[in-house]
Amino acid sequence: MVGGPAKRNFLVEYDCGIRGLWACTWAESGARIKREHPESKVIHDAPPRMARETRARIKKTSTFDIDAPTVWLSIPDEERP
């Protein structure tokens, strides 16, 4: 992004009530992710139980940009937990 802070790829877990959904989100900060998607938990260190192969698969198949929301990131306020 020209003129602004560089984005980093954050591992996030979305709490959907039964179990978490994992994804990676490109954003300037974890604080922005929490502010715009409070149901998401920013994970700074992958859990020890998460294999490297699993993290690589999440990055490959479930990576989103906070400035280009998808259905996964576009939960209407009235439907948020």
Distance bins in CASP14 RR format, pairs under 12 A and 6 or more apart:
PFRMAT RR
TARGET T0000
AUTHOR 0000-0000-0000
RMODE 2
METHOD distances of the structure
MODEL  1
1 7 1 0 0 1 0 0 0 0 0 0 0
1 8 0 0 0 0 0 1 0 0 0 0 0
1 26 0 0 0 0 1 0 0 0 0 0 0
1 27 0 0 0 0 0 1 0 0 0 0 0
1 28 1 0 0 1 0 0 0 0 0 0 0
1 65 0 0 0 0 0 1 0 0 0 0 0
1 66 0 0 0 0 0 1 0 0 0 0 0
1 67 0 0 0 0 1 0 0 0 0 0 0
1 68 0 0 0 0 0 1 0 0 0 0 0
3 28 0 0 0 0 0 1 0 0 0 0 0
4 28 1 0 0 1 0 0 0 0 0 0 0
4 29 0 0 0 0 0 1 0 0 0 0 0
4 67 0 0 0 0 0 1 0 0 0 0 0
5 26 0 0 0 0 0 1 0 0 0 0 0
5 27 0 0 0 0 1 0 0 0 0 0 0
5 28 1 0 1 0 0 0 0 0 0 0 0
5 29 1 0 0 1 0 0 0 0 0 0 0
5 30 0 0 0 0 0 1 0 0 0 0 0
5 31 0 0 0 0 0 1 0 0 0 0 0
5 32 0 0 0 0 1 0 0 0 0 0 0
6 26 0 0 0 0 1 0 0 0 0 0 0
6 27 0 0 0 0 0 1 0 0 0 0 0
6 28 1 0 0 1 0 0 0 0 0 0 0
6 29 0 0 0 0 0 1 0 0 0 0 0
7 24 0 0 0 0 0 1 0 0 0 0 0
7 25 0 0 0 0 1 0 0 0 0 0 0
7 26 1 0 1 0 0 0 0 0 0 0 0
7 27 1 0 1 0 0 0 0 0 0 0 0
7 28 1 0 1 0 0 0 0 0 0 0 0
7 29 0 0 0 0 1 0 0 0 0 0 0
7 30 0 0 0 0 0 1 0 0 0 0 0
7 32 0 0 0 0 1 0 0 0 0 0 0
7 33 0 0 0 0 0 1 0 0 0 0 0
7 63 0 0 0 0 0 1 0 0 0 0 0
7 64 0 0 0 0 0 1 0 0 0 0 0
7 65 1 0 0 1 0 0 0 0 0 0 0
7 66 1 0 0 1 0 0 0 0 0 0 0
7 67 0 0 0 0 1 0 0 0 0 0 0
7 68 0 0 0 0 0 1 0 0 0 0 0
8 24 0 0 0 0 1 0 0 0 0 0 0
8 25 0 0 0 0 1 0 0 0 0 0 0
8 26 1 0 0 1 0 0 0 0 0 0 0
8 27 1 0 0 1 0 0 0 0 0 0 0
8 28 1 0 0 1 0 0 0 0 0 0 0
8 29 1 0 0 1 0 0 0 0 0 0 0
8 30 0 0 0 0 1 0 0 0 0 0 0
8 31 0 0 0 0 0 1 0 0 0 0 0
8 32 0 0 0 0 0 1 0 0 0 0 0
8 33 0 0 0 0 0 1 0 0 0 0 0
8 42 0 0 0 0 0 1 0 0 0 0 0
8 44 0 0 0 0 0 1 0 0 0 0 0
8 63 0 0 0 0 0 1 0 0 0 0 0
8 65 0 0 0 0 0 1 0 0 0 0 0
8 66 0 0 0 0 0 1 0 0 0 0 0
9 23 0 0 0 0 0 1 0 0 0 0 0
9 24 1 0 1 0 0 0 0 0 0 0 0
9 25 1 0 0 1 0 0 0 0 0 0 0
9 26 1 0 1 0 0 0 0 0 0 0 0
9 27 0 0 0 0 1 0 0 0 0 0 0
9 28 0 0 0 0 0 1 0 0 0 0 0
9 30 0 0 0 0 0 1 0 0 0 0 0
9 33 0 0 0 0 0 1 0 0 0 0 0
9 42 0 0 0 0 0 1 0 0 0 0 0
9 43 0 0 0 0 0 1 0 0 0 0 0
9 55 0 0 0 0 0 1 0 0 0 0 0
9 58 0 0 0 0 0 1 0 0 0 0 0
9 59 1 0 0 1 0 0 0 0 0 0 0
9 60 0 0 0 0 0 1 0 0 0 0 0
9 62 0 0 0 0 0 1 0 0 0 0 0
9 63 1 0 0 1 0 0 0 0 0 0 0
9 64 0 0 0 0 1 0 0 0 0 0 0
9 65 0 0 0 0 1 0 0 0 0 0 0
9 66 0 0 0 0 0 1 0 0 0 0 0
10 22 0 0 0 0 0 1 0 0 0 0 0
10 23 0 0 0 0 1 0 0 0 0 0 0
10 24 1 0 0 1 0 0 0 0 0 0 0
10 25 1 0 1 0 0 0 0 0 0 0 0
10 26 1 0 0 1 0 0 0 0 0 0 0
10 27 1 0 0 1 0 0 0 0 0 0 0
10 28 0 0 0 0 1 0 0 0 0 0 0
10 29 0 0 0 0 1 0 0 0 0 0 0
10 30 1 0 1 0 0 0 0 0 0 0 0
10 31 0 0 0 0 0 1 0 0 0 0 0
10 32 0 0 0 0 1 0 0 0 0 0 0
10 33 1 0 0 1 0 0 0 0 0 0 0
10 34 0 0 0 0 0 1 0 0 0 0 0
10 37 0 0 0 0 0 1 0 0 0 0 0
10 40 0 0 0 0 1 0 0 0 0 0 0
10 41 0 0 0 0 0 1 0 0 0 0 0
10 42 1 0 1 0 0 0 0 0 0 0 0
10 43 1 0 0 1 0 0 0 0 0 0 0
10 44 0 0 0 0 1 0 0 0 0 0 0
10 45 0 0 0 0 0 1 0 0 0 0 0
10 46 0 0 0 0 0 1 0 0 0 0 0
10 58 0 0 0 0 0 1 0 0 0 0 0
10 59 0 0 0 0 0 1 0 0 0 0 0
10 63 0 0 0 0 0 1 0 0 0 0 0
10 64 0 0 0 0 0 1 0 0 0 0 0
10 65 0 0 0 0 0 1 0 0 0 0 0
10 66 0 0 0 0 1 0 0 0 0 0 0
11 21 0 0 0 0 0 1 0 0 0 0 0
11 22 1 0 0 1 0 0 0 0 0 0 0
11 23 1 0 0 1 0 0 0 0 0 0 0
11 24 1 0 1 0 0 0 0 0 0 0 0
11 25 0 0 0 0 1 0 0 0 0 0 0
11 26 0 0 0 0 0 1 0 0 0 0 0
11 27 0 0 0 0 0 1 0 0 0 0 0
11 30 0 0 0 0 0 1 0 0 0 0 0
11 33 0 0 0 0 0 1 0 0 0 0 0
11 40 0 0 0 0 0 1 0 0 0 0 0
11 41 0 0 0 0 1 0 0 0 0 0 0
11 42 1 0 0 1 0 0 0 0 0 0 0
11 43 1 0 1 0 0 0 0 0 0 0 0
11 44 1 0 0 1 0 0 0 0 0 0 0
11 45 0 0 0 0 1 0 0 0 0 0 0
11 46 1 0 0 1 0 0 0 0 0 0 0
11 47 0 0 0 0 1 0 0 0 0 0 0
11 50 0 0 0 0 1 0 0 0 0 0 0
11 54 0 0 0 0 0 1 0 0 0 0 0
11 55 1 0 0 1 0 0 0 0 0 0 0
11 56 0 0 0 0 0 1 0 0 0 0 0
11 58 1 0 0 1 0 0 0 0 0 0 0
11 59 0 0 0 0 1 0 0 0 0 0 0
11 62 0 0 0 0 0 1 0 0 0 0 0
11 63 0 0 0 0 0 1 0 0 0 0 0
11 64 0 0 0 0 0 1 0 0 0 0 0
12 20 0 0 0 0 1 0 0 0 0 0 0
12 21 0 0 0 0 1 0 0 0 0 0 0
12 22 1 0 0 1 0 0 0 0 0 0 0
12 23 1 0 1 0 0 0 0 0 0 0 0
12 24 1 0 0 1 0 0 0 0 0 0 0
12 25 1 0 1 0 0 0 0 0 0 0 0
12 26 0 0 0 0 0 1 0 0 0 0 0
12 27 0 0 0 0 1 0 0 0 0 0 0
12 30 0 0 0 0 1 0 0 0 0 0 0
12 32 0 0 0 0 0 1 0 0 0 0 0
12 33 1 0 0 1 0 0 0 0 0 0 0
12 34 0 0 0 0 1 0 0 0 0 0 0
12 36 0 0 0 0 0 1 0 0 0 0 0
12 37 1 0 0 1 0 0 0 0 0 0 0
12 38 0 0 0 0 0 1 0 0 0 0 0
12 39 0 0 0 0 1 0 0 0 0 0 0
12 40 1 0 1 0 0 0 0 0 0 0 0
12 41 1 0 0 1 0 0 0 0 0 0 0
12 42 1 0 1 0 0 0 0 0 0 0 0
12 43 1 0 0 1 0 0 0 0 0 0 0
12 44 0 0 0 0 0 1 0 0 0 0 0
12 46 0 0 0 0 0 1 0 0 0 0 0
12 58 0 0 0 0 1 0 0 0 0 0 0
12 59 0 0 0 0 0 1 0 0 0 0 0
12 62 0 0 0 0 1 0 0 0 0 0 0
12 63 0 0 0 0 0 1 0 0 0 0 0
12 64 0 0 0 0 1 0 0 0 0 0 0
12 66 0 0 0 0 0 1 0 0 0 0 0
12 72 0 0 0 0 1 0 0 0 0 0 0
12 73 0 0 0 0 1 0 0 0 0 0 0
13 19 0 0 0 0 1 0 0 0 0 0 0
13 20 1 0 1 0 0 0 0 0 0 0 0
13 21 1 0 0 1 0 0 0 0 0 0 0
13 22 1 0 1 0 0 0 0 0 0 0 0
13 23 0 0 0 0 1 0 0 0 0 0 0
13 24 0 0 0 0 0 1 0 0 0 0 0
13 25 0 0 0 0 0 1 0 0 0 0 0
13 33 0 0 0 0 0 1 0 0 0 0 0
13 34 0 0 0 0 0 1 0 0 0 0 0
13 37 0 0 0 0 0 1 0 0 0 0 0
13 39 0 0 0 0 1 0 0 0 0 0 0
13 40 1 0 0 1 0 0 0 0 0 0 0
13 41 1 0 1 0 0 0 0 0 0 0 0
13 42 0 0 0 0 1 0 0 0 0 0 0
13 43 1 0 1 0 0 0 0 0 0 0 0
13 44 0 0 0 0 0 1 0 0 0 0 0
13 46 0 0 0 0 0 1 0 0 0 0 0
13 47 0 0 0 0 1 0 0 0 0 0 0
13 50 0 0 0 0 0 1 0 0 0 0 0
13 58 0 0 0 0 0 1 0 0 0 0 0
13 62 0 0 0 0 0 1 0 0 0 0 0
14 20 1 0 0 1 0 0 0 0 0 0 0
14 21 1 0 1 0 0 0 0 0 0 0 0
14 22 1 0 0 1 0 0 0 0 0 0 0
14 23 1 0 0 1 0 0 0 0 0 0 0
14 24 0 0 0 0 0 1 0 0 0 0 0
14 25 0 0 0 0 1 0 0 0 0 0 0
14 33 0 0 0 0 0 1 0 0 0 0 0
14 34 0 0 0 0 0 1 0 0 0 0 0
14 37 1 0 0 1 0 0 0 0 0 0 0
14 38 0 0 0 0 0 1 0 0 0 0 0
14 39 1 0 1 0 0 0 0 0 0 0 0
14 40 1 0 1 0 0 0 0 0 0 0 0
14 41 1 0 0 1 0 0 0 0 0 0 0
14 42 0 0 0 0 0 1 0 0 0 0 0
14 43 0 0 0 0 0 1 0 0 0 0 0
14 58 0 0 0 0 0 1 0 0 0 0 0
14 62 0 0 0 0 0 1 0 0 0 0 0
14 64 0 0 0 0 0 1 0 0 0 0 0
14 70 0 0 0 0 0 1 0 0 0 0 0
14 71 0 0 0 0 0 1 0 0 0 0 0
14 72 1 0 0 1 0 0 0 0 0 0 0
14 73 0 0 0 0 1 0 0 0 0 0 0
14 74 0 0 0 0 0 1 0 0 0 0 0
14 75 0 0 0 0 1 0 0 0 0 0 0
14 80 0 0 0 0 0 1 0 0 0 0 0
14 81 0 0 0 0 1 0 0 0 0 0 0
15 21 0 0 0 0 1 0 0 0 0 0 0
15 22 0 0 0 0 0 1 0 0 0 0 0
15 37 0 0 0 0 0 1 0 0 0 0 0
15 38 0 0 0 0 1 0 0 0 0 0 0
15 39 1 0 1 0 0 0 0 0 0 0 0
15 40 1 0 0 1 0 0 0 0 0 0 0
15 41 1 0 0 1 0 0 0 0 0 0 0
15 43 0 0 0 0 0 1 0 0 0 0 0
15 75 0 0 0 0 0 1 0 0 0 0 0
15 80 0 0 0 0 1 0 0 0 0 0 0
15 81 1 0 0 1 0 0 0 0 0 0 0
16 22 0 0 0 0 0 1 0 0 0 0 0
16 23 0 0 0 0 0 1 0 0 0 0 0
16 39 0 0 0 0 1 0 0 0 0 0 0
16 40 0 0 0 0 0 1 0 0 0 0 0
16 41 0 0 0 0 0 1 0 0 0 0 0
16 72 0 0 0 0 0 1 0 0 0 0 0
16 75 0 0 0 0 1 0 0 0 0 0 0
16 79 0 0 0 0 0 1 0 0 0 0 0
16 80 0 0 0 0 0 1 0 0 0 0 0
16 81 1 0 0 1 0 0 0 0 0 0 0
17 39 0 0 0 0 1 0 0 0 0 0 0
17 80 0 0 0 0 0 1 0 0 0 0 0
17 81 1 0 0 1 0 0 0 0 0 0 0
18 81 0 0 0 0 0 1 0 0 0 0 0
20 39 0 0 0 0 0 1 0 0 0 0 0
20 40 0 0 0 0 1 0 0 0 0 0 0
20 41 0 0 0 0 1 0 0 0 0 0 0
20 43 0 0 0 0 0 1 0 0 0 0 0
20 47 0 0 0 0 0 1 0 0 0 0 0
20 58 0 0 0 0 0 1 0 0 0 0 0
20 62 0 0 0 0 0 1 0 0 0 0 0
20 81 0 0 0 0 0 1 0 0 0 0 0
21 37 0 0 0 0 0 1 0 0 0 0 0
21 39 0 0 0 0 0 1 0 0 0 0 0
21 40 0 0 0 0 1 0 0 0 0 0 0
21 41 0 0 0 0 0 1 0 0 0 0 0
21 58 0 0 0 0 1 0 0 0 0 0 0
21 61 0 0 0 0 0 1 0 0 0 0 0
21 62 0 0 0 0 1 0 0 0 0 0 0
21 64 0 0 0 0 0 1 0 0 0 0 0
21 71 0 0 0 0 0 1 0 0 0 0 0
21 72 1 0 0 1 0 0 0 0 0 0 0
21 73 0 0 0 0 0 1 0 0 0 0 0
21 75 0 0 0 0 0 1 0 0 0 0 0
22 40 0 0 0 0 0 1 0 0 0 0 0
22 41 0 0 0 0 0 1 0 0 0 0 0
22 42 0 0 0 0 0 1 0 0 0 0 0
22 43 0 0 0 0 1 0 0 0 0 0 0
22 46 0 0 0 0 1 0 0 0 0 0 0
22 47 0 0 0 0 1 0 0 0 0 0 0
22 49 0 0 0 0 0 1 0 0 0 0 0
22 50 0 0 0 0 1 0 0 0 0 0 0
22 54 0 0 0 0 1 0 0 0 0 0 0
22 55 0 0 0 0 1 0 0 0 0 0 0
22 56 0 0 0 0 0 1 0 0 0 0 0
22 57 0 0 0 0 1 0 0 0 0 0 0
22 58 1 0 1 0 0 0 0 0 0 0 0
22 59 0 0 0 0 1 0 0 0 0 0 0
22 61 0 0 0 0 0 1 0 0 0 0 0
22 62 1 0 0 1 0 0 0 0 0 0 0
22 63 0 0 0 0 0 1 0 0 0 0 0
22 64 0 0 0 0 0 1 0 0 0 0 0
22 72 0 0 0 0 0 1 0 0 0 0 0
23 33 0 0 0 0 0 1 0 0 0 0 0
23 37 0 0 0 0 0 1 0 0 0 0 0
23 40 0 0 0 0 1 0 0 0 0 0 0
23 41 0 0 0 0 0 1 0 0 0 0 0
23 42 0 0 0 0 0 1 0 0 0 0 0
23 43 0 0 0 0 0 1 0 0 0 0 0
23 55 0 0 0 0 0 1 0 0 0 0 0
23 57 0 0 0 0 0 1 0 0 0 0 0
23 58 1 0 0 1 0 0 0 0 0 0 0
23 59 0 0 0 0 1 0 0 0 0 0 0
23 60 0 0 0 0 0 1 0 0 0 0 0
23 61 0 0 0 0 1 0 0 0 0 0 0
23 62 1 0 1 0 0 0 0 0 0 0 0
23 63 1 0 0 1 0 0 0 0 0 0 0
23 64 1 0 0 1 0 0 0 0 0 0 0
23 65 0 0 0 0 0 1 0 0 0 0 0
23 66 0 0 0 0 0 1 0 0 0 0 0
23 70 0 0 0 0 1 0 0 0 0 0 0
23 71 0 0 0 0 0 1 0 0 0 0 0
23 72 1 0 0 1 0 0 0 0 0 0 0
23 73 0 0 0 0 1 0 0 0 0 0 0
24 33 0 0 0 0 0 1 0 0 0 0 0
24 40 0 0 0 0 0 1 0 0 0 0 0
24 42 0 0 0 0 0 1 0 0 0 0 0
24 43 0 0 0 0 1 0 0 0 0 0 0
24 46 0 0 0 0 0 1 0 0 0 0 0
24 54 0 0 0 0 0 1 0 0 0 0 0
24 55 0 0 0 0 1 0 0 0 0 0 0
24 56 0 0 0 0 0 1 0 0 0 0 0
24 57 0 0 0 0 0 1 0 0 0 0 0
24 58 1 0 1 0 0 0 0 0 0 0 0
24 59 1 0 1 0 0 0 0 0 0 0 0
24 60 0 0 0 0 1 0 0 0 0 0 0
24 61 0 0 0 0 1 0 0 0 0 0 0
24 62 1 0 0 1 0 0 0 0 0 0 0
24 63 1 0 1 0 0 0 0 0 0 0 0
24 64 1 0 0 1 0 0 0 0 0 0 0
24 65 0 0 0 0 1 0 0 0 0 0 0
24 66 0 0 0 0 0 1 0 0 0 0 0
24 72 0 0 0 0 0 1 0 0 0 0 0
24 73 0 0 0 0 0 1 0 0 0 0 0
25 32 0 0 0 0 1 0 0 0 0 0 0
25 33 1 0 1 0 0 0 0 0 0 0 0
25 34 0 0 0 0 0 1 0 0 0 0 0
25 36 0 0 0 0 1 0 0 0 0 0 0
25 37 0 0 0 0 1 0 0 0 0 0 0
25 40 1 0 0 1 0 0 0 0 0 0 0
25 41 0 0 0 0 0 1 0 0 0 0 0
25 42 0 0 0 0 1 0 0 0 0 0 0
25 43 0 0 0 0 0 1 0 0 0 0 0
25 58 0 0 0 0 0 1 0 0 0 0 0
25 59 0 0 0 0 0 1 0 0 0 0 0
25 62 0 0 0 0 1 0 0 0 0 0 0
25 63 1 0 0 1 0 0 0 0 0 0 0
25 64 1 0 1 0 0 0 0 0 0 0 0
25 65 1 0 0 1 0 0 0 0 0 0 0
25 66 1 0 1 0 0 0 0 0 0 0 0
25 67 0 0 0 0 0 1 0 0 0 0 0
25 68 0 0 0 0 0 1 0 0 0 0 0
25 69 0 0 0 0 0 1 0 0 0 0 0
25 70 0 0 0 0 0 1 0 0 0 0 0
25 72 0 0 0 0 1 0 0 0 0 0 0
25 73 1 0 0 1 0 0 0 0 0 0 0
26 32 0 0 0 0 0 1 0 0 0 0 0
26 33 0 0 0 0 1 0 0 0 0 0 0
26 59 0 0 0 0 0 1 0 0 0 0 0
26 63 1 0 0 1 0 0 0 0 0 0 0
26 64 1 0 0 1 0 0 0 0 0 0 0
26 65 1 0 1 0 0 0 0 0 0 0 0
26 66 1 0 0 1 0 0 0 0 0 0 0
26 67 0 0 0 0 1 0 0 0 0 0 0
26 68 0 0 0 0 1 0 0 0 0 0 0
26 69 0 0 0 0 0 1 0 0 0 0 0
26 70 0 0 0 0 0 1 0 0 0 0 0
26 73 0 0 0 0 0 1 0 0 0 0 0
27 33 1 0 1 0 0 0 0 0 0 0 0
27 34 0 0 0 0 1 0 0 0 0 0 0
27 35 0 0 0 0 1 0 0 0 0 0 0
27 36 0 0 0 0 1 0 0 0 0 0 0
27 37 0 0 0 0 1 0 0 0 0 0 0
27 40 0 0 0 0 0 1 0 0 0 0 0
27 42 0 0 0 0 1 0 0 0 0 0 0
27 63 0 0 0 0 0 1 0 0 0 0 0
27 64 0 0 0 0 1 0 0 0 0 0 0
27 65 1 0 0 1 0 0 0 0 0 0 0
27 66 1 0 1 0 0 0 0 0 0 0 0
27 67 0 0 0 0 1 0 0 0 0 0 0
27 68 0 0 0 0 0 1 0 0 0 0 0
27 69 0 0 0 0 0 1 0 0 0 0 0
27 73 0 0 0 0 0 1 0 0 0 0 0
28 35 0 0 0 0 0 1 0 0 0 0 0
28 36 0 0 0 0 0 1 0 0 0 0 0
28 65 0 0 0 0 0 1 0 0 0 0 0
28 66 1 0 0 1 0 0 0 0 0 0 0
28 67 0 0 0 0 1 0 0 0 0 0 0
29 35 0 0 0 0 1 0 0 0 0 0 0
29 36 0 0 0 0 0 1 0 0 0 0 0
29 42 0 0 0 0 1 0 0 0 0 0 0
29 44 0 0 0 0 0 1 0 0 0 0 0
29 66 0 0 0 0 1 0 0 0 0 0 0
30 36 0 0 0 0 1 0 0 0 0 0 0
30 37 0 0 0 0 1 0 0 0 0 0 0
30 38 0 0 0 0 0 1 0 0 0 0 0
30 40 0 0 0 0 1 0 0 0 0 0 0
30 41 0 0 0 0 0 1 0 0 0 0 0
30 42 1 0 1 0 0 0 0 0 0 0 0
30 43 0 0 0 0 0 1 0 0 0 0 0
30 44 0 0 0 0 1 0 0 0 0 0 0
30 66 0 0 0 0 1 0 0 0 0 0 0
31 37 0 0 0 0 0 1 0 0 0 0 0
31 38 0 0 0 0 0 1 0 0 0 0 0
31 40 0 0 0 0 0 1 0 0 0 0 0
31 42 0 0 0 0 1 0 0 0 0 0 0
31 66 0 0 0 0 0 1 0 0 0 0 0
32 38 0 0 0 0 0 1 0 0 0 0 0
32 40 0 0 0 0 0 1 0 0 0 0 0
32 42 0 0 0 0 1 0 0 0 0 0 0
32 65 0 0 0 0 0 1 0 0 0 0 0
32 66 1 0 0 1 0 0 0 0 0 0 0
32 67 0 0 0 0 1 0 0 0 0 0 0
32 73 0 0 0 0 0 1 0 0 0 0 0
33 39 0 0 0 0 0 1 0 0 0 0 0
33 40 1 0 1 0 0 0 0 0 0 0 0
33 41 0 0 0 0 1 0 0 0 0 0 0
33 42 1 0 1 0 0 0 0 0 0 0 0
33 43 0 0 0 0 0 1 0 0 0 0 0
33 44 0 0 0 0 0 1 0 0 0 0 0
33 64 0 0 0 0 0 1 0 0 0 0 0
33 65 0 0 0 0 0 1 0 0 0 0 0
33 66 1 0 0 1 0 0 0 0 0 0 0
33 67 0 0 0 0 0 1 0 0 0 0 0
33 69 0 0 0 0 0 1 0 0 0 0 0
33 73 0 0 0 0 1 0 0 0 0 0 0
34 40 1 0 0 1 0 0 0 0 0 0 0
34 41 0 0 0 0 1 0 0 0 0 0 0
34 42 1 0 0 1 0 0 0 0 0 0 0
34 43 0 0 0 0 0 1 0 0 0 0 0
34 66 0 0 0 0 0 1 0 0 0 0 0
35 42 0 0 0 0 0 1 0 0 0 0 0
35 66 0 0 0 0 0 1 0 0 0 0 0
36 42 0 0 0 0 0 1 0 0 0 0 0
36 64 0 0 0 0 0 1 0 0 0 0 0
36 66 1 0 0 1 0 0 0 0 0 0 0
36 67 0 0 0 0 0 1 0 0 0 0 0
36 69 0 0 0 0 1 0 0 0 0 0 0
36 73 0 0 0 0 1 0 0 0 0 0 0
36 74 0 0 0 0 0 1 0 0 0 0 0
36 75 0 0 0 0 0 1 0 0 0 0 0
36 77 0 0 0 0 0 1 0 0 0 0 0
36 80 0 0 0 0 0 1 0 0 0 0 0
37 64 0 0 0 0 0 1 0 0 0 0 0
37 66 0 0 0 0 1 0 0 0 0 0 0
37 69 0 0 0 0 1 0 0 0 0 0 0
37 70 0 0 0 0 0 1 0 0 0 0 0
37 72 0 0 0 0 1 0 0 0 0 0 0
37 73 1 0 0 1 0 0 0 0 0 0 0
37 74 0 0 0 0 1 0 0 0 0 0 0
37 75 1 0 0 1 0 0 0 0 0 0 0
37 77 0 0 0 0 0 1 0 0 0 0 0
37 80 0 0 0 0 1 0 0 0 0 0 0
37 81 0 0 0 0 0 1 0 0 0 0 0
38 75 0 0 0 0 0 1 0 0 0 0 0
38 77 0 0 0 0 1 0 0 0 0 0 0
38 80 1 0 0 1 0 0 0 0 0 0 0
38 81 0 0 0 0 1 0 0 0 0 0 0
39 72 0 0 0 0 0 1 0 0 0 0 0
39 73 0 0 0 0 0 1 0 0 0 0 0
39 75 1 0 0 1 0 0 0 0 0 0 0
39 76 0 0 0 0 0 1 0 0 0 0 0
39 77 0 0 0 0 0 1 0 0 0 0 0
39 79 0 0 0 0 1 0 0 0 0 0 0
39 80 1 0 1 0 0 0 0 0 0 0 0
39 81 1 0 1 0 0 0 0 0 0 0 0
40 64 0 0 0 0 0 1 0 0 0 0 0
40 66 0 0 0 0 0 1 0 0 0 0 0
40 72 0 0 0 0 1 0 0 0 0 0 0
40 73 0 0 0 0 1 0 0 0 0 0 0
40 75 0 0 0 0 1 0 0 0 0 0 0
40 80 0 0 0 0 0 1 0 0 0 0 0
40 81 0 0 0 0 0 1 0 0 0 0 0
41 47 0 0 0 0 0 1 0 0 0 0 0
41 81 0 0 0 0 0 1 0 0 0 0 0
42 66 0 0 0 0 0 1 0 0 0 0 0
43 50 0 0 0 0 1 0 0 0 0 0 0
43 55 0 0 0 0 1 0 0 0 0 0 0
43 58 0 0 0 0 0 1 0 0 0 0 0
45 55 0 0 0 0 0 1 0 0 0 0 0
46 52 0 0 0 0 1 0 0 0 0 0 0
46 53 0 0 0 0 0 1 0 0 0 0 0
46 54 0 0 0 0 1 0 0 0 0 0 0
46 55 1 0 1 0 0 0 0 0 0 0 0
46 56 0 0 0 0 0 1 0 0 0 0 0
46 58 0 0 0 0 1 0 0 0 0 0 0
46 59 0 0 0 0 0 1 0 0 0 0 0
47 54 0 0 0 0 1 0 0 0 0 0 0
47 55 0 0 0 0 1 0 0 0 0 0 0
47 58 0 0 0 0 0 1 0 0 0 0 0
48 54 0 0 0 0 0 1 0 0 0 0 0
48 55 0 0 0 0 0 1 0 0 0 0 0
49 55 0 0 0 0 0 1 0 0 0 0 0
50 56 0 0 0 0 0 1 0 0 0 0 0
50 57 0 0 0 0 0 1 0 0 0 0 0
50 58 0 0 0 0 1 0 0 0 0 0 0
50 59 0 0 0 0 0 1 0 0 0 0 0
51 57 0 0 0 0 1 0 0 0 0 0 0
51 58 0 0 0 0 0 1 0 0 0 0 0
52 58 0 0 0 0 0 1 0 0 0 0 0
52 59 0 0 0 0 0 1 0 0 0 0 0
53 59 0 0 0 0 0 1 0 0 0 0 0
53 60 0 0 0 0 0 1 0 0 0 0 0
54 60 0 0 0 0 0 1 0 0 0 0 0
54 61 0 0 0 0 0 1 0 0 0 0 0
54 62 0 0 0 0 0 1 0 0 0 0 0
55 61 0 0 0 0 0 1 0 0 0 0 0
55 62 0 0 0 0 0 1 0 0 0 0 0
55 63 0 0 0 0 0 1 0 0 0 0 0
56 62 0 0 0 0 0 1 0 0 0 0 0
56 63 0 0 0 0 0 1 0 0 0 0 0
57 63 0 0 0 0 0 1 0 0 0 0 0
58 64 0 0 0 0 0 1 0 0 0 0 0
61 72 0 0 0 0 0 1 0 0 0 0 0
62 70 0 0 0 0 1 0 0 0 0 0 0
62 71 0 0 0 0 0 1 0 0 0 0 0
62 72 1 0 0 1 0 0 0 0 0 0 0
62 73 0 0 0 0 0 1 0 0 0 0 0
63 70 0 0 0 0 0 1 0 0 0 0 0
63 72 0 0 0 0 0 1 0 0 0 0 0
63 73 0 0 0 0 0 1 0 0 0 0 0
64 70 1 0 1 0 0 0 0 0 0 0 0
64 71 0 0 0 0 1 0 0 0 0 0 0
64 72 1 0 0 1 0 0 0 0 0 0 0
64 73 1 0 1 0 0 0 0 0 0 0 0
64 74 0 0 0 0 1 0 0 0 0 0 0
65 72 0 0 0 0 0 1 0 0 0 0 0
65 73 0 0 0 0 1 0 0 0 0 0 0
66 72 0 0 0 0 0 1 0 0 0 0 0
66 73 1 0 0 1 0 0 0 0 0 0 0
66 74 0 0 0 0 0 1 0 0 0 0 0
67 73 0 0 0 0 0 1 0 0 0 0 0
68 74 0 0 0 0 0 1 0 0 0 0 0
69 75 0 0 0 0 1 0 0 0 0 0 0
69 76 0 0 0 0 0 1 0 0 0 0 0
71 79 0 0 0 0 0 1 0 0 0 0 0
73 80 0 0 0 0 0 1 0 0 0 0 0
74 80 0 0 0 0 0 1 0 0 0 0 0
75 81 0 0 0 0 1 0 0 0 0 0 0
END
